[in-house]
Amino acid sequence: MSAKKVLVTGGTGFIGSHTIVELINAGYTPIIVDDLSNSTPQIIDQIQKITGVKPAFFKFDLCDAKSTNEFISQNTDIKRVIHFAAYKSVGESVQNPLKYYRNNLYSLVNLLGALSEQPVNFVFSSSCTVYGEPEQLPVTEEAPVKIAESPYGNTKQISEEILLDTTRANAKLKVTSLRYFNPVGAHSSALIGELPIGVPQNLVPYITQAAIGKRGDIVVHGNDYNTPDGTCIRDYIHVVDLAKAHIAALKSMEKDSAENRFKVYNIGTGKGSSVLEVINAFEEATGVKANYKIGPRRAGDVEQIFGKVVKAEKELLWKAELDLPIMMSSAWAWENYIKQNPM
């Protein structure tokens, strides 16, 4: 089975865990590396409940170069990597930028250094934050990468630059950078989903936690933006659709012998929804009231962004299929599951 091994860093996290399930479904053998700084090892048992397979798991911090080198030297047959491991809160990165630069960049540099002797197809977990406040919508992959609105966004920009430079220097490395929009929802089994530690920084888990009674009213960060209802607009994508994009990227690289060894793709639905539209969609999908109040704008937020995703559809043969009501109902099913089964 080693020919189908995939190293998945951050594999017990929200997107990582869903991607592990889809990798197993597609016949791959995922190996998880995670330091559990923003996740729980129970997720591995949940993955086993869904798939019947318990993936191999190694707990260490990729910022530790010694541990990273030792792991890769013991697994020289790894030819595929999906790199999720990174901190991801926009707001926190504004408050604590060095935490983000240290973690998100050291981990990538250490991993690439350890892998430098073996041929690798590398899928990078990037973000639409690389576009900053876009000049035109929908944003395409050809849009200029502007000054980031947050240190988190800047770590994704710098990471892409590191990866591009490394592909130029290392002919054994091939990279696909997936620029996600806003992943939400949960697996249809309700056995895995978004599990934020502390107060959620993302909208949908805040909605579900408020609706189930864990939080007070939802805080809408600003209603004075130049949008139809005054609230920020984002392109929300179901996490299972997003997970499947990683498998599509791996398969594309396996059959692609093109000279261009660094490619980027927008991964979203191509449709923007405002904060209030998402709250309304939750209420309609679940029949549950979601009370909210208007708060001040949040540092680092862009006004609106949604992507053009035709490049991924054409080249990766991938397309988002699950709509906003399914995103909301699956997130709510997960919230109810973890109320009954605390993690």
C-alpha angles and dihedrals in degrees: 000000000000091000088070098044117135124190108217115191114201087018097154092057128097100275093026095058093049089048091052089056092050092046091054090046089053093052100258126133108230122202114198126214114183136148090210091230090137104017144046131247089229087080089074090060089048090053089051090052090054100042107020088236126104107208121221111261132199121184116212141111116259088211085072100085094193094055091044093051092046092051095049092044088056092048105046091150092071106116099161129057132181109192115203101141106121142106110259114185113119093198095047091048090057090052096042110022097163091058088058098043092047097047103035097043103035091051092052095045092048092048094048091047092052091048096047096106098053133063108254138181102210124196112195125205101227131161144228085242086087087077093059112196099350121227094212135028135251090038117224130202088256092061114115117265100237133194105298120250091219141020087249090058090046092054088057091049092048091045091055090050090050091050094047092049091047093052088053091053099037117051090190092066124085119180135195113187114200112204103206126203116205115323116206140154131053142253114291089243089062087224095114132029143126111326109181118191109230122345110359115248092196126076104235099051088046089054093049094044091049092047093051093047103256093114139029121246119330111260113225105205101225133336098199099083121124093259131111094267098021096250128111119274124220137172104244117201129187110250092230091056088048092049090053090054089066092055089048089052093051092049092047092053092048092060098031116096094171120141091236102092096175118063133167130203135184110232113198143092097269090238129103125217126188124231091253091048089055092049090050091047089053092052093048094046096047106024087232123129116240111197117204142177131201116250133178122287116277122237113252097023119131118215099239139344135170129157144235104233104182093110092061091045092052102038103028095034088229131133134173110248108173119085134215096268090055090047090054098042093048092049089051092049089053092048089053091047094054090047087060094036109034117203 
